[in-house]
Amino acid sequence: MKRLVFFFLLISSSAFAEDTLYVGDTVKPHSIRRAILYSAVVPGAGQVYNHLAMPKGKKKAFWKVPLIYAALGTTTYFLVSNQREQKKYRKEYSNRQYLSYVDGTNFTESVVYDDAGILTLYNQYLNWRDLSILAVGAAYLFQLADAGVEAHFVNFDVSEDLSLTVDPVILARRTPGLTLALNFH
């Protein structure tokens, strides 16, 4: 009896099976997460990944890499330079306070500015340093967002056959109107 049930199940499962073999989509899927991850690890790598995945006629993502490194390099340069200047003025102010306390001399590097001027310059470079930190972060996040957006459009169809036509029409034999027709291919 068990053999008969097993045989029946074996025959019935093959009887209801499809005869066609399912072939997956021919377009290789492009990972948006991978593009963003590549850009997070190495800035610009997501743009290169997107460029390599694009069809032959649409490859336009590689030119962004020099711009990304220019933005990150410029903002990092200002960050380092502002950090150096604010440290210099902080040291200058503390040296002035210490030397005037110890022996009453005013031997300092910047004799042009008084103590209030040195504090003003210190605060100015401190604020510029903080803005430079924000600029580096903004440039980094912008290139991440660009890699993600570009990855979304890797397989986007922008062919010459896309068109929109607007034609006049009369509805119900008395109402004028317009028809919009969007042709994708």
C-alpha positions, 0 to 999 in steps of 0.5 A: 500500500505504501508503495502504491501511494509513493508511486502515485505521488511520483507520477502526479508530481511529474504530471503537473510539472511544467515542460518549459525551463525558466530562464532568468532575466538576461540583464545582470543585476546591478547592486546598489548596495555594493556601489555605495559600499565601494564608495564608502571604502574607497571614495570614487570606487562606486562610480567606477563600479557603476561605469563598468556595469553600464552598457557600452554606449552609456559609460559616463561615470568615470569622469566623476572620480577626479572631481571627488578627489579634488573635492575631498583633497581641497576640503582636507587641505583647508581642514589641516591648514585651519587646524595648524593655524588655530594650534599656532594661535593657541600656543601663542596665547598660552606662551604670552600668558606664561611668559608674562606671569613668569618673568614679565617679558613679552617675547612672542612670535606675533608682536603685531597683535595684542592678546585680544587679537590673538584670541580673535584669530584663534576663534576665527581659525577654530570656526573655520576648522569646524566648517572644514570638518563639515565640508569634508563630511559633505563631500564624502556623503555627496559622493556616496549619494552620487554612487547610489543614484548612479547605480539606480540608473545603470539599467535605465532605458534612455533610447531614442524611441521614447516619445510623448505625443499630444493629440486632440480628440472629441469625447462623446461626440461633443466634448473636446479633449487631449490624448497623451500617448507615451511611447517607450520603444 
